[in-house]
Amino acid sequence: MKNSILDRITIIPDVCNGKPTVRGLRITVETILQYLSSGDSSEEIINAYPFLEKLDIQACIAFALKNLSTSKNDIQLAS
């Protein structure tokens, strides 16, 4: 069976307080998304964390999208 890109995201209670991380490493999905939202490119993130792969960053985005589409969004936008 083909592995899903989401298999790169792990939740281990003893790693980063159980936050979703990349491949069980001590870098959270949240950290990667913060870098991306501040304008850093995948290449810049990989330069800062050479143990990461481009697919890891894509997995973080896919994980966020999956969670956004399956949870209630309580964010209020200004009109």
Buried (B, 14 or more C-beta within 10 A) or exposed (E): EEEEBEEBBBEEEEBBEEEBBBBEBEBBBBBBBEBBEEEBEBEEBBEEBEEBBEBBBEBBBBBBEEEEEEEEEEEEEEE
